[in-house]
Amino acid sequence: MSTASTRVPEGRYGRSSAARSDRTLKIVGGVLGALLLLLVGWFGYHYVGQNKISAEVISFEISDQAVKVHLEVRKDSGAAGYCTLRSQAESGDEVGRADFRFDQDATRIDKVVTLRTKARGTSAELLGCHAD
């Protein structure tokens, strides 16, 4: 013996509300995904594309009154700017901070700079570089 089906015939009474909400969720998800992609692209462009000067700490040597820092600076040709370095003591207190200018026409500069400190520092940290 067969049992009677409680489902309505397909297509006879229009779309179900589940199908409509499914379509709406797909549209909203697509729009939000596109907006997220645009936001990530915008941040990436301004972080990488607009940054005319950047640097990296290669090594550093510590003494009681200074920290010698070997920097590798990459910049656009003709761009001028400065990089900010700081040193901290073992306790976490800042013992030295200074800006170092890079005005050369070269696109890659290796330079050892001396950061004077008021006490013995244990680190050399690059805080950032800024174009003029």
N, CA, C and O atoms as CSV, one atom per row, in Angstrom:
chain,resi,resn,atom,element,x,y,z
A,1,MET,N,N,0.835,-1.153,0.000
A,1,MET,CA,C,0.000,0.000,0.000
A,1,MET,C,C,0.889,1.229,0.000
A,1,MET,O,O,1.943,1.226,0.637
A,2,SER,N,N,0.501,2.245,-0.678
A,2,SER,CA,C,1.317,3.451,-0.775
A,2,SER,C,C,0.744,4.531,0.129
A,2,SER,O,O,-0.446,4.558,0.446
A,3,THR,N,N,1.635,5.407,0.523
A,3,THR,CA,C,1.184,6.516,1.368
A,3,THR,C,C,1.072,7.760,0.511
A,3,THR,O,O,1.776,7.903,-0.489
A,4,ALA,N,N,0.215,8.629,0.890
A,4,ALA,CA,C,-0.007,9.866,0.129
A,4,ALA,C,C,1.115,10.859,0.426
A,4,ALA,O,O,1.565,10.983,1.565
A,5,SER,N,N,1.548,11.549,-0.593
A,5,SER,CA,C,2.610,12.541,-0.438
A,5,SER,C,C,2.017,13.845,0.084
A,5,SER,O,O,0.938,14.262,-0.336
A,6,THR,N,N,2.734,14.480,1.003
A,6,THR,CA,C,2.256,15.754,1.549
A,6,THR,C,C,2.896,16.949,0.850
A,6,THR,O,O,2.568,18.095,1.157
A,7,ARG,N,N,3.802,16.691,-0.082
A,7,ARG,CA,C,4.434,17.787,-0.809
A,7,ARG,C,C,3.569,18.207,-1.981
A,7,ARG,O,O,2.854,17.399,-2.573
A,8,VAL,N,N,3.651,19.494,-2.302
A,8,VAL,CA,C,2.878,20.009,-3.438
A,8,VAL,C,C,3.649,19.740,-4.715
A,8,VAL,O,O,4.873,19.611,-4.670
A,9,PRO,N,N,2.987,19.651,-5.835
A,9,PRO,CA,C,3.684,19.412,-7.108
A,9,PRO,C,C,4.639,20.561,-7.426
A,9,PRO,O,O,4.333,21.726,-7.173
A,10,GLU,N,N,5.820,20.209,-7.992
A,10,GLU,CA,C,6.859,21.190,-8.332
A,10,GLU,C,C,6.315,22.202,-9.339
A,10,GLU,O,O,5.671,21.812,-10.313
A,11,GLY,N,N,6.563,23.481,-9.123
A,11,GLY,CA,C,6.212,24.532,-10.053
A,11,GLY,C,C,4.749,24.905,-10.111
A,11,GLY,O,O,4.387,25.835,-10.832
A,12,ARG,N,N,3.918,24.232,-9.396
A,12,ARG,CA,C,2.486,24.495,-9.500
A,12,ARG,C,C,2.067,25.748,-8.737
A,12,ARG,O,O,1.162,26.460,-9.172
A,13,TYR,N,N,2.712,26.025,-7.604
A,13,TYR,CA,C,2.305,27.149,-6.755
A,13,TYR,C,C,3.393,28.236,-6.644
A,13,TYR,O,O,3.384,29.010,-5.687
A,14,GLY,N,N,4.309,28.302,-7.591
A,14,GLY,CA,C,5.357,29.317,-7.551
A,14,GLY,C,C,6.551,28.860,-6.724
A,14,GLY,O,O,6.615,27.716,-6.276
A,15,ARG,N,N,7.472,29.754,-6.536
A,15,ARG,CA,C,8.667,29.432,-5.760
A,15,ARG,C,C,8.359,29.331,-4.280
A,15,ARG,O,O,7.466,30.000,-3.759
A,16,SER,N,N,9.113,28.488,-3.628
A,16,SER,CA,C,8.940,28.386,-2.183
A,16,SER,C,C,9.701,29.523,-1.512
A,16,SER,O,O,10.600,30.110,-2.115
A,17,SER,N,N,9.353,29.830,-0.291
A,17,SER,CA,C,10.035,30.915,0.429
A,17,SER,C,C,11.492,30.542,0.713
A,17,SER,O,O,12.333,31.434,0.823
A,18,ALA,N,N,11.808,29.279,0.831
A,18,ALA,CA,C,13.182,28.849,1.066
A,18,ALA,C,C,14.049,29.167,-0.149
A,18,ALA,O,O,15.198,29.580,0.009
A,19,ALA,N,N,13.521,28.983,-1.348
A,19,ALA,CA,C,14.274,29.281,-2.565
A,19,ALA,C,C,14.514,30.786,-2.684
A,19,ALA,O,O,15.591,31.212,-3.101
A,20,ARG,N,N,13.508,31.596,-2.316
A,20,ARG,CA,C,13.667,33.056,-2.374
A,20,ARG,C,C,14.731,33.522,-1.380
A,20,ARG,O,O,15.578,34.346,-1.726
A,21,SER,N,N,14.696,33.011,-0.168
A,21,SER,CA,C,15.667,33.440,0.834
A,21,SER,C,C,17.071,32.944,0.472
A,21,SER,O,O,18.064,33.607,0.771
A,22,ASP,N,N,17.145,31.784,-0.166
A,22,ASP,CA,C,18.425,31.261,-0.623
A,22,ASP,C,C,19.043,32.196,-1.663
A,22,ASP,O,O,20.238,32.488,-1.611
A,23,ARG,N,N,18.238,32.655,-2.593
A,23,ARG,CA,C,18.704,33.570,-3.643
A,23,ARG,C,C,19.134,34.903,-3.031
A,23,ARG,O,O,20.151,35.469,-3.431
A,24,THR,N,N,18.373,35.400,-2.073
A,24,THR,CA,C,18.707,36.659,-1.414
A,24,THR,C,C,20.030,36.530,-0.667
A,24,THR,O,O,20.856,37.440,-0.724
A,25,LEU,N,N,20.242,35.429,0.025
A,25,LEU,CA,C,21.496,35.213,0.737
A,25,LEU,C,C,22.685,35.160,-0.215
A,25,LEU,O,O,23.757,35.674,0.103
A,26,LYS,N,N,22.505,34.546,-1.371
A,26,LYS,CA,C,23.586,34.489,-2.360
A,26,LYS,C,C,23.932,35.877,-2.877
A,26,LYS,O,O,25.108,36.194,-3.051
A,27,ILE,N,N,22.937,36.699,-3.121
A,27,ILE,CA,C,23.173,38.055,-3.614
A,27,ILE,C,C,23.876,38.886,-2.548
A,27,ILE,O,O,24.862,39.563,-2.840
A,28,VAL,N,N,23.378,38.841,-1.318
A,28,VAL,CA,C,24.000,39.598,-0.222
A,28,VAL,C,C,25.431,39.123,0.002
A,28,VAL,O,O,26.322,39.950,0.198
A,29,GLY,N,N,25.672,37.830,-0.022
A,29,GLY,CA,C,27.017,37.290,0.152
A,29,GLY,C,C,27.952,37.728,-0.958
A,29,GLY,O,O,29.113,38.049,-0.704
A,30,GLY,N,N,27.457,37.744,-2.190
A,30,GLY,CA,C,28.271,38.191,-3.317
A,30,GLY,C,C,28.654,39.656,-3.203
A,30,GLY,O,O,29.799,40.026,-3.461
A,31,VAL,N,N,27.692,40.494,-2.813
A,31,VAL,CA,C,27.957,41.924,-2.657
A,31,VAL,C,C,28.957,42.159,-1.527
A,31,VAL,O,O,29.901,42.932,-1.690
A,32,LEU,N,N,28.763,41.505,-0.390
A,32,LEU,CA,C,29.695,41.660,0.733
A,32,LEU,C,C,31.094,41.141,0.377
A,32,LEU,O,O,32.093,41.739,0.775
A,33,GLY,N,N,31.168,40.046,-0.358
A,33,GLY,CA,C,32.463,39.523,-0.795
A,33,GLY,C,C,33.181,40.500,-1.720
A,33,GLY,O,O,34.389,40.702,-1.596
A,34,ALA,N,N,32.439,41.107,-2.650
A,34,ALA,CA,C,33.039,42.090,-3.557
A,34,ALA,C,C,33.527,43.316,-2.792
A,34,ALA,O,O,34.600,43.844,-3.085
A,35,LEU,N,N,32.748,43.772,-1.815
A,35,LEU,CA,C,33.168,44.924,-1.008
A,35,LEU,C,C,34.428,44.605,-0.202
A,35,LEU,O,O,35.320,45.445,-0.088
A,36,LEU,N,N,34.501,43.411,0.347
A,36,LEU,CA,C,35.692,43.004,1.096
A,36,LEU,C,C,36.914,42.961,0.185
A,36,LEU,O,O,37.998,43.388,0.581
A,37,LEU,N,N,36.748,42.455,-1.019
A,37,LEU,CA,C,37.842,42.411,-1.981
A,37,LEU,C,C,38.313,43.812,-2.342
A,37,LEU,O,O,39.517,44.051,-2.433
A,38,LEU,N,N,37.391,44.737,-2.547
A,38,LEU,CA,C,37.749,46.125,-2.834
A,38,LEU,C,C,38.490,46.764,-1.662
A,38,LEU,O,O,39.464,47.488,-1.867
A,39,LEU,N,N,38.041,46.504,-0.447
A,39,LEU,CA,C,38.677,47.072,0.738
A,39,LEU,C,C,40.108,46.555,0.889
A,39,LEU,O,O,41.017,47.336,1.166
A,40,VAL,N,N,40.314,45.275,0.714
A,40,VAL,CA,C,41.657,44.696,0.803
A,40,VAL,C,C,42.550,45.266,-0.292
A,40,VAL,O,O,43.715,45.575,-0.039
A,41,GLY,N,N,42.023,45.410,-1.496
A,41,GLY,CA,C,42.787,46.008,-2.588
A,41,GLY,C,C,43.169,47.441,-2.310
A,41,GLY,O,O,44.293,47.852,-2.600
A,42,TRP,N,N,42.246,48.212,-1.747
A,42,TRP,CA,C,42.517,49.618,-1.433
A,42,TRP,C,C,43.619,49.733,-0.382
A,42,TRP,O,O,44.546,50.528,-0.540
A,43,PHE,N,N,43.522,48.939,0.696
A,43,PHE,CA,C,44.554,48.969,1.723
A,43,PHE,C,C,45.898,48.510,1.162
A,43,PHE,O,O,46.931,49.102,1.473
A,44,GLY,N,N,45.896,47.480,0.354
A,44,GLY,CA,C,47.130,46.995,-0.251
A,44,GLY,C,C,47.783,48.036,-1.136
A,44,GLY,O,O,49.000,48.215,-1.090
A,45,TYR,N,N,46.995,48.721,-1.939
A,45,TYR,CA,C,47.525,49.759,-2.818
A,45,TYR,C,C,48.151,50.891,-2.013
A,45,TYR,O,O,49.247,51.348,-2.336
A,46,HIS,N,N,47.477,51.339,-0.988
A,46,HIS,CA,C,48.003,52.443,-0.202
A,46,HIS,C,C,49.180,52.035,0.680
A,46,HIS,O,O,50.029,52.865,1.005
A,47,TYR,N,N,49.236,50.779,1.065
A,47,TYR,CA,C,50.350,50.320,1.891
A,47,TYR,C,C,51.586,50.046,1.039
A,47,TYR,O,O,52.694,50.426,1.420
A,48,VAL,N,N,51.410,49.393,-0.107
A,48,VAL,CA,C,52.538,49.007,-0.946
A,48,VAL,C,C,52.766,50.009,-2.072
A,48,VAL,O,O,53.896,50.442,-2.296
A,49,GLY,N,N,51.721,50.374,-2.771
A,49,GLY,CA,C,51.862,51.221,-3.943
A,49,GLY,C,C,52.215,52.658,-3.634
A,49,GLY,O,O,52.954,53.280,-4.397
A,50,GLN,N,N,51.723,53.197,-2.563
A,50,GLN,CA,C,51.961,54.591,-2.229
A,50,GLN,C,C,53.149,54.786,-1.296
A,50,GLN,O,O,53.551,55.921,-1.041
A,51,ASN,N,N,53.710,53.706,-0.787
A,51,ASN,CA,C,54.845,53.811,0.124
A,51,ASN,C,C,56.106,54.022,-0.705
A,51,ASN,O,O,56.600,53.080,-1.324
A,52,LYS,N,N,56.635,55.247,-0.726
A,52,LYS,CA,C,57.773,55.577,-1.563
A,52,LYS,C,C,59.106,55.246,-0.904
A,52,LYS,O,O,60.143,55.255,-1.568
A,53,ILE,N,N,59.093,54.959,0.377
A,53,ILE,CA,C,60.335,54.625,1.078
A,53,ILE,C,C,60.028,53.575,2.149
A,53,ILE,O,O,59.069,53.708,2.909
A,54,SER,N,N,60.851,52.540,2.194
A,54,SER,CA,C,60.697,51.499,3.215
A,54,SER,C,C,62.094,51.004,3.587
A,54,SER,O,O,63.053,51.209,2.843
A,55,ALA,N,N,62.195,50.368,4.717
A,55,ALA,CA,C,63.502,49.909,5.193
A,55,ALA,C,C,63.354,48.630,5.992
A,55,ALA,O,O,62.252,48.214,6.350
A,56,GLU,N,N,64.491,48.021,6.258
A,56,GLU,CA,C,64.538,46.787,7.026
A,56,GLU,C,C,65.814,46.792,7.858
A,56,GLU,O,O,66.884,47.143,7.361
A,57,VAL,N,N,65.700,46.402,9.119
A,57,VAL,CA,C,66.876,46.280,9.978
A,57,VAL,C,C,67.551,44.959,9.652
A,57,VAL,O,O,66.953,43.892,9.788
A,58,ILE,N,N,68.809,45.045,9.217
A,58,ILE,CA,C,69.562,43.836,8.881
A,58,ILE,C,C,70.248,43.285,10.129
A,58,ILE,O,O,70.172,42.089,10.410
A,59,SER,N,N,70.917,44.165,10.876
A,59,SER,CA,C,71.588,43.751,12.115
A,59,SER,C,C,71.812,44.981,12.982
A,59,SER,O,O,71.649,46.115,12.532
A,60,PHE,N,N,72.188,44.736,14.235
A,60,PHE,CA,C,72.534,45.846,15.124
A,60,PHE,C,C,73.563,45.382,16.155
A,60,PHE,O,O,73.623,44.210,16.527
A,61,GLU,N,N,74.377,46.359,16.606
A,61,GLU,CA,C,75.384,46.115,17.636
A,61,GLU,C,C,75.109,47.052,18.801
A,61,GLU,O,O,74.859,48.242,18.608
A,62,ILE,N,N,75.156,46.509,20.005
A,62,ILE,CA,C,74.813,47.278,21.203
A,62,ILE,C,C,76.073,47.634,21.988
A,62,ILE,O,O,76.964,46.804,22.171
A,63,SER,N,N,76.129,48.896,22.450
A,63,SER,CA,C,77.148,49.309,23.408
A,63,SER,C,C,76.440,50.052,24.537
A,63,SER,O,O,75.214,50.164,24.521
A,64,ASP,N,N,77.180,50.557,25.509
A,64,ASP,CA,C,76.544,51.206,26.658
A,64,ASP,C,C,75.850,52.522,26.302
A,64,ASP,O,O,74.850,52.871,26.930
A,65,GLN,N,N,76.357,53.259,25.310
A,65,GLN,CA,C,75.807,54.578,24.996
A,65,GLN,C,C,75.220,54.694,23.591
A,65,GLN,O,O,74.769,55.776,23.213
A,66,ALA,N,N,75.212,53.613,22.804
A,66,ALA,CA,C,74.711,53.706,21.426
A,66,ALA,C,C,74.351,52.325,20.901
A,66,ALA,O,O,74.753,51.298,21.448
A,67,VAL,N,N,73.586,52.340,19.831
A,67,VAL,CA,C,73.267,51.125,19.092
A,67,VAL,C,C,73.572,51.424,17.631
A,67,VAL,O,O,73.020,52.365,17.061
A,68,LYS,N,N,74.450,50.627,17.020
A,68,LYS,CA,C,74.747,50.768,15.598
A,68,LYS,C,C,73.812,49.842,14.833
A,68,LYS,O,O,73.770,48.635,15.071
A,69,VAL,N,N,73.067,50.432,13.915
A,69,VAL,CA,C,72.023,49.687,13.195
A,69,VAL,C,C,72.370,49.672,11.710
A,69,VAL,O,O,72.621,50.718,11.111
A,70,HIS,N,N,72.382,48.477,11.123
A,70,HIS,CA,C,72.570,48.323,9.678
A,70,HIS,C,C,71.182,48.291,9.042
A,70,HIS,O,O,70.401,47.365,9.263
A,71,LEU,N,N,70.892,49.324,8.246
A,71,LEU,CA,C,69.596,49.448,7.579
A,71,LEU,C,C,69.732,49.191,6.091
A,71,LEU,O,O,70.725,49.572,5.471
A,72,GLU,N,N,68.739,48.552,5.532
A,72,GLU,CA,C,68.616,48.443,4.079
A,72,GLU,C,C,67.370,49.229,3.701
A,72,GLU,O,O,66.254,48.846,4.053
A,73,VAL,N,N,67.564,50.330,2.982
A,73,VAL,CA,C,66.473,51.231,2.619
A,73,VAL,C,C,66.157,51.046,1.140
A,73,VAL,O,O,67.065,51.030,0.308
A,74,ARG,N,N,64.877,50.905,0.807
A,74,ARG,CA,C,64.408,50.828,-0.572
A,74,ARG,C,C,63.449,51.989,-0.798
A,74,ARG,O,O,62.535,52.220,-0.007
A,75,LYS,N,N,63.672,52.720,-1.898
A,75,LYS,CA,C,62.832,53.882,-2.151
A,75,LYS,C,C,62.766,54.154,-3.639
A,75,LYS,O,O,63.548,53.608,-4.417
A,76,ASP,N,N,61.830,55.001,-4.027
A,76,ASP,CA,C,61.736,55.430,-5.415
A,76,ASP,C,C,62.922,56.334,-5.729
A,76,ASP,O,O,63.414,57.048,-4.855
A,77,SER,N,N,63.373,56.304,-6.966
A,77,SER,CA,C,64.480,57.170,-7.369
A,77,SER,C,C,64.055,58.627,-7.240
A,77,SER,O,O,62.998,59.021,-7.733
A,78,GLY,N,N,64.871,59.406,-6.587
A,78,GLY,CA,C,64.551,60.815,-6.392
A,78,GLY,C,C,63.680,61.098,-5.187
A,78,GLY,O,O,63.490,62.260,-4.827
A,79,ALA,N,N,63.149,60.074,-4.558
A,79,ALA,CA,C,62.318,60.286,-3.370
A,79,ALA,C,C,63.222,60.574,-2.175
A,79,ALA,O,O,64.320,60.028,-2.063
A,80,ALA,N,N,62.746,61.428,-1.297
A,80,ALA,CA,C,63.486,61.754,-0.076
A,80,ALA,C,C,62.590,61.451,1.108
A,80,ALA,O,O,61.366,61.544,1.012
A,81,GLY,N,N,63.196,61.091,2.212
A,81,GLY,CA,C,62.403,60.796,3.393
A,81,GLY,C,C,63.278,60.425,4.569
A,81,GLY,O,O,64.497,60.590,4.533
A,82,TYR,N,N,62.648,59.927,5.599
A,82,TYR,CA,C,63.370,59.565,6.814
A,82,TYR,C,C,62.766,58.308,7.418
A,82,TYR,O,O,61.602,57.979,7.191
A,83,CYS,N,N,63.588,57.620,8.189
A,83,CYS,CA,C,63.158,56.432,8.918
A,83,CYS,C,C,63.385,56.672,10.407
A,83,CYS,O,O,64.389,57.265,10.798
A,84,THR,N,N,62.462,56.216,11.224
A,84,THR,CA,C,62.535,56.399,12.668
A,84,THR,C,C,62.937,55.081,13.327
A,84,THR,O,O,62.321,54.041,13.096
A,85,LEU,N,N,63.977,55.147,14.147
A,85,LEU,CA,C,64.464,53.989,14.897
A,85,LEU,C,C,64.352,54.263,16.382
A,85,LEU,O,O,64.404,55.412,16.821
A,86,ARG,N,N,64.197,53.192,17.155
A,86,ARG,CA,C,64.219,53.336,18.608
A,86,ARG,C,C,64.898,52.126,19.227
A,86,ARG,O,O,64.997,51.057,18.624
A,87,SER,N,N,65.361,52.333,20.447
A,87,SER,CA,C,65.977,51.261,21.215
A,87,SER,C,C,65.326,51.231,22.587
A,87,SER,O,O,64.969,52.272,23.139
A,88,GLN,N,N,65.176,50.041,23.130
A,88,GLN,CA,C,64.580,49.868,24.449
A,88,GLN,C,C,65.552,49.138,25.360
A,88,GLN,O,O,66.358,48.318,24.919
A,89,ALA,N,N,65.452,49.459,26.644
A,89,ALA,CA,C,66.234,48.750,27.657
A,89,ALA,C,C,65.573,47.411,27.943
A,89,ALA,O,O,64.484,47.127,27.444
A,90,GLU,N,N,66.226,46.603,28.737
A,90,GLU,CA,C,65.678,45.291,29.092
A,90,GLU,C,C,64.335,45.425,29.819
A,90,GLU,O,O,63.476,44.549,29.714
A,91,SER,N,N,64.163,46.523,30.551
A,91,SER,CA,C,62.919,46.744,31.295
A,91,SER,C,C,61.764,47.169,30.385
A,91,SER,O,O,60.612,47.195,30.817
A,92,GLY,N,N,62.068,47.501,29.131
A,92,GLY,CA,C,61.028,47.950,28.210
A,92,GLY,C,C,60.985,49.459,28.043
A,92,GLY,O,O,60.263,49.965,27.183
A,93,ASP,N,N,61.745,50.185,28.851
A,93,ASP,CA,C,61.800,51.642,28.730
A,93,ASP,C,C,62.538,52.030,27.462
A,93,ASP,O,O,63.522,51.397,27.079
A,94,GLU,N,N,62.048,53.083,26.816
A,94,GLU,CA,C,62.721,53.587,25.625
A,94,GLU,C,C,63.961,54.365,26.044
A,94,GLU,O,O,63.875,55.289,26.852
A,95,VAL,N,N,65.122,53.989,25.491
A,95,VAL,CA,C,66.369,54.653,25.851
A,95,VAL,C,C,66.936,55.482,24.703
A,95,VAL,O,O,67.899,56.224,24.893
A,96,GLY,N,N,66.355,55.363,23.532
A,96,GLY,CA,C,66.828,56.155,22.402
A,96,GLY,C,C,65.840,56.124,21.258
A,96,GLY,O,O,65.205,55.103,20.994
A,97,ARG,N,N,65.714,57.272,20.570
A,97,ARG,CA,C,64.845,57.373,19.394
A,97,ARG,C,C,65.423,58.462,18.507
A,97,ARG,O,O,65.827,59.519,18.994
A,98,ALA,N,N,65.464,58.204,17.197
A,98,ALA,CA,C,65.991,59.210,16.277
A,98,ALA,C,C,65.454,58.962,14.869
A,98,ALA,O,O,65.083,57.844,14.513
A,99,ASP,N,N,65.424,60.045,14.073
A,99,ASP,CA,C,65.067,59.983,12.663
A,99,ASP,C,C,66.347,60.068,11.843
A,99,ASP,O,O,67.238,60.857,12.158
A,100,PHE,N,N,66.440,59.265,10.801
A,100,PHE,CA,C,67.590,59.271,9.907
A,100,PHE,C,C,67.103,59.547,8.499
A,100,PHE,O,O,66.221,58.850,7.996
A,101,ARG,N,N,67.680,60.576,7.849
A,101,ARG,CA,C,67.262,61.015,6.520
A,101,ARG,C,C,67.957,60.211,5.433
A,101,ARG,O,O,69.105,59.792,5.578
A,102,PHE,N,N,67.226,60.007,4.335
A,102,PHE,CA,C,67.758,59.329,3.159
A,102,PHE,C,C,67.334,60.140,1.937
A,102,PHE,O,O,66.199,60.038,1.471
A,103,ASP,N,N,68.282,60.960,1.419
A,103,ASP,CA,C,67.992,61.851,0.304
A,103,ASP,C,C,68.722,61.450,-0.977
A,103,ASP,O,O,68.585,62.133,-1.992
A,104,GLN,N,N,69.482,60.378,-0.957
A,104,GLN,CA,C,70.246,59.961,-2.123
A,104,GLN,C,C,69.310,59.575,-3.272
A,104,GLN,O,O,68.140,59.261,-3.054
A,105,ASP,N,N,69.848,59.603,-4.505
A,105,ASP,CA,C,69.053,59.242,-5.680
A,105,ASP,C,C,68.938,57.738,-5.883
A,105,ASP,O,O,68.093,57.283,-6.654
A,106,ALA,N,N,69.774,56.960,-5.205
A,106,ALA,CA,C,69.766,55.505,-5.369
A,106,ALA,C,C,68.433,54.923,-4.893
A,106,ALA,O,O,67.776,55.489,-4.020
A,107,THR,N,N,68.046,53.797,-5.471
A,107,THR,CA,C,66.790,53.139,-5.074
A,107,THR,C,C,66.998,52.138,-3.950
A,107,THR,O,O,66.034,51.729,-3.303
A,108,ARG,N,N,68.247,51.735,-3.707
A,108,ARG,CA,C,68.548,50.806,-2.612
A,108,ARG,C,C,69.789,51.325,-1.899
A,108,ARG,O,O,70.830,51.532,-2.521
A,109,ILE,N,N,69.673,51.533,-0.598
A,109,ILE,CA,C,70.767,52.095,0.193
A,109,ILE,C,C,71.030,51.183,1.380
A,109,ILE,O,O,70.121,50.887,2.156
A,110,ASP,N,N,72.278,50.736,1.522
A,110,ASP,CA,C,72.718,50.005,2.721
A,110,ASP,C,C,73.521,50.991,3.554
A,110,ASP,O,O,74.510,51.543,3.073
A,111,LYS,N,N,73.112,51.218,4.786
A,111,LYS,CA,C,73.789,52.208,5.609
A,111,LYS,C,C,73.788,51.756,7.065
A,111,LYS,O,O,72.814,51.182,7.551
A,112,VAL,N,N,74.897,52.025,7.752
A,112,VAL,CA,C,74.988,51.771,9.186
A,112,VAL,C,C,74.837,53.122,9.872
A,112,VAL,O,O,75.632,54.033,9.643
A,113,VAL,N,N,73.813,53.249,10.716
A,113,VAL,CA,C,73.555,54.497,11.441
A,113,VAL,C,C,73.762,54.241,12.929
A,113,VAL,O,O,73.616,53.113,13.401
A,114,THR,N,N,74.102,55.295,13.659
A,114,THR,CA,C,74.339,55.177,15.097
A,114,THR,C,C,73.218,55.876,15.855
A,114,THR,O,O,73.004,57.079,15.701
A,115,LEU,N,N,72.521,55.123,16.657
A,115,LEU,CA,C,71.435,55.628,17.492
A,115,LEU,C,C,71.986,55.814,18.907
A,115,LEU,O,O,72.296,54.834,19.585
A,116,ARG,N,N,72.108,57.051,19.347
A,116,ARG,CA,C,72.599,57.348,20.694
A,116,ARG,C,C,71.540,56.976,21.719
A,116,ARG,O,O,70.351,57.201,21.496
A,117,THR,N,N,71.965,56.407,22.842
A,117,THR,CA,C,71.033,55.990,23.888
A,117,THR,C,C,71.452,56.595,25.227
A,117,THR,O,O,72.625,56.899,25.442
A,118,LYS,N,N,70.476,56.765,26.125
A,118,LYS,CA,C,70.777,57.315,27.451
A,118,LYS,C,C,71.165,56.223,28.445
A,118,LYS,O,O,71.672,56.518,29.527
A,119,ALA,N,N,70.931,54.981,28.085
A,119,ALA,CA,C,71.333,53.816,28.886
A,119,ALA,C,C,71.551,52.662,27.907
A,119,ALA,O,O,71.328,52.812,26.706
A,120,ARG,N,N,71.980,51.533,28.415
A,120,ARG,CA,C,72.240,50.390,27.538
A,120,ARG,C,C,70.925,49.856,26.963
A,120,ARG,O,O,70.022,49.451,27.696
A,121,GLY,N,N,70.849,49.870,25.655
A,121,GLY,CA,C,69.679,49.327,24.969
A,121,GLY,C,C,69.860,47.857,24.675
A,121,GLY,O,O,70.987,47.367,24.600
A,122,THR,N,N,68.757,47.149,24.507
A,122,THR,CA,C,68.832,45.725,24.180
A,122,THR,C,C,68.235,45.420,22.821
A,122,THR,O,O,68.241,44.267,22.391
A,123,SER,N,N,67.711,46.448,22.126
A,123,SER,CA,C,67.058,46.204,20.852
A,123,SER,C,C,67.236,47.402,19.930
A,123,SER,O,O,67.604,48.497,20.357
A,124,ALA,N,N,66.964,47.162,18.663
A,124,ALA,CA,C,66.884,48.220,17.667
A,124,ALA,C,C,65.624,47.941,16.866
A,124,ALA,O,O,65.507,46.892,16.232
A,125,GLU,N,N,64.693,48.864,16.891
A,125,GLU,CA,C,63.395,48.651,16.257
A,125,GLU,C,C,63.126,49.755,15.247
A,125,GLU,O,O,63.261,50.940,15.551
A,126,LEU,N,N,62.748,49.353,14.049
A,126,LEU,CA,C,62.351,50.303,13.012
A,126,LEU,C,C,60.877,50.615,13.192
A,126,LEU,O,O,60.030,49.734,13.045
A,127,LEU,N,N,60.565,51.869,13.509
A,127,LEU,CA,C,59.178,52.257,13.741
A,127,LEU,C,C,58.450,52.569,12.445
A,127,LEU,O,O,57.230,52.421,12.370
A,128,GLY,N,N,59.183,53.000,11.421
A,128,GLY,CA,C,58.560,53.286,10.145
A,128,GLY,C,C,59.370,54.267,9.337
A,128,GLY,O,O,60.292,54.904,9.846
A,129,CYS,N,N,59.017,54.382,8.063
A,129,CYS,CA,C,59.659,55.323,7.149
A,129,CYS,C,C,58.599,56.184,6.513
A,129,CYS,O,O,57.483,55.730,6.262
A,130,HIS,N,N,58.948,57.433,6.250
A,130,HIS,CA,C,57.985,58.396,5.703
A,130,HIS,C,C,58.654,59.204,4.607
A,130,HIS,O,O,59.774,59.685,4.781
A,131,ALA,N,N,57.982,59.355,3.492
A,131,ALA,CA,C,58.479,60.189,2.390
A,131,ALA,C,C,58.112,61.633,2.657
A,131,ALA,O,O,57.090,61.926,3.278
A,132,ASP,N,N,58.964,62.536,2.178
A,132,ASP,CA,C,58.682,63.972,2.330
A,132,ASP,C,C,57.688,64.441,1.294
A,132,ASP,O,O,57.332,65.620,1.269
